[in-house]
Amino acid sequence: MTQPALVHPSSVVLVSGGARGITAQCVIELAQRAKCKFILLGRSSIENPEPHGASGVSEESALKQIIMDDLKARGEKPTLQKVQRAYKSIITRREVKETLDAVKQAGGEAVYLQVDITNRDELIAKLAVPVHHFGPITGIIHGAGNLADKLIEKKTVEDYESVFSTKIDGLENMLASVPLRQLDFLVLFSSIVGFYGNVGQADYAMANEILNKTAHLMKLKNPNCHIISIGWGPWDSGMVTPELKKAFEERNVRVIPADVGANILADELMPSAAPVSQIVVGDAPPPPPASHTPELRHYEIRRKLSLDANPFLHDHRIGEHPVLPATCAATWVASACEQLYPTHTFHTIENYKVLKGIVFDENLADEYVLDLKEIAKSDDGDVEFDALIWSHNKNGRKLYNYSLRLKLVTTPPPPPLDAEIFYAGEPMESPLSGKTLYGDGTLFHGPSFQGVERVLHVSNARLTMEVTLPKIDHKVQGQFPVQTGNPFIYDAIVQSLLIWAQVFYQAPCLPSYMERLDQYKAIPFDEVIRVTLEIASQSETAVVGNLTVQDQSGQTYVYIKGLQGTISRRLNTMIGVKPKA
């Protein structure tokens, strides 16, 4: 049975940014279909009269000449800023009037309110009169937005606030003015940039992605209201000038014709559309071109770490306190490098040293700094970095936490196929169960890292085991989400060294150094992988091994050379210790 339309002649629709541009196009289309009522919100004043002789003049140079003559007649100097401001005011006033007239001609009613939607008290006060006239608001279309496009290092706090406040504070204030429970629909005008990102629009992308996530969250809490966030690509109007349109065409990004966009919006409301919370309309922005500059750059990336933001840390305690797994620090570096070069992927880590590490206790630093230095760029586009993670202690002394060298490649080499390693080692008559190893204290790891399924073979020279790690909830992953590198599975792989040390030295072992790691393909959750550890050297205090990680066909995911672990019986007093109540 066909659902009733969400907008109809008795609907009262509150629209931000609705008197001009693309939102106005949508309002007119809805008026033609539903003959409903609109309260259009905008920041521009339409009260100022036009200069004498301006009526009917539309050509820009002629209109600006009239403005200059008017300023001179009033004894004012016609500066460029004054003329441009007056010209923009006239054009805005005309566009708003054209929208109001078009709605009326279509059979609807509309009123325009000059209001700053980031000012909650002003918005609530000014809505009182039209609501009294039209009746309760039954739908909201949040179409207002600002741009302040700049590379992120050139953005100011004012740029950020102008973009963010209109989108987010504006929505919050509209919903504070109108109870959500009385709405039939809430439409958020997001941007395709919020989904894909775009160079120079970090703040705009963030604001729009917040709209997207808000739509999902509010829909869960308000299932009877049709809530949707529309990620628009560029329209053939609004913010897209002819010059910008040409630039889009040169990048093979099609603009959305105004009538097509308006019809998409109207179709979402008449009749009731499918119960989705987010759609994307348009072509994805092309990825930024790979950087071929020979210049070697230096970056500092700062972040605050907390136990609350990283639930998985409760599953990785040494002593009473959670400790950041070394695999998390390594994948933090890899992910940061990949974000600097989106067309590349990490392939190699060398000379990885766990220095001070990061312990989540009273000495946790206020922030940690990832210091990235480009040290080489090849003709093939590969990039090498020296990475250092450091911090300051409570006394201001600089501490070094981790260091490594990392290589990004444009195309990883094909994974090796090595059946000889895959079948090496006589299988045990009774394989060791991972469940037993986690239960008896051989391994101290909690559920987020419990990937060892069973140990198939263990000898003085080799250990072979199977690993499968179920997918971990994104919230649990915290500040270290899985990307190309998976720190949780990597930790489970490294546990092979800990198992071997417990079997032959009856002592815990913690990784401290890695000579080299080559990742050929990402390791997925919920897949059975084979881990083969070959012992290169050993003593009472240290063990060094090489690891091959393969899929069930023998194809290599990862090869690790020279993984060193420190063996210490003193760790028996710390591993697996529960925190004090």
Secondary structure, 3 states (H helix, E strand, C coil): CCCCCCCCCCCEEEEECCCCHHHHHHHHHHHHHHCCEEEEEECCCCCCCCCCCCCCCCCHHHHHHHHHHHHHHCCCCCCHHHHHHHHHHHHHHHHHHHHHHHHHHCCCEEEEEECCCCCHHHHHHHHHHHHHHHCCCCEEEECCCCCCCCCHHHCCHHHHHHHHHHHHHHHHHHHHHCCHHHCCEEEEEEEHHHHHCCCCCHHHHHHHHHHHHHHHHHHHHCCCCEEEEEEECCECCCCCCHHHHHHHHHCCCCCECHHHHHHHHHHCCCCCCCCCCEEEECCCCCCCCCCCCCCCCEEEEEECCCCCCCHHHHHCEECCEEECCHHHHHHHHHHHHHHHCCCCEEEEEEEEEECCCCECCCCCCCCEEEEEEEEEECCCCCEEEEEEEEEECCCCCEEEEEEEEEEEECCCCCCCECHHHHCCCCCCCCCEEHHHHHHCCCCCCCHHHCCEEEEEEECCCEEEEEECCCCCCHHHHCCCCCCCCCHHHHHHHHHHHHHHHHHHHCCCEEEEEEEEEEECCCCCCCCCEEEEEEEEEECCCEEEEEEEEECCCCEEEEEEEEEEEEECHHHHHCECCCCCC
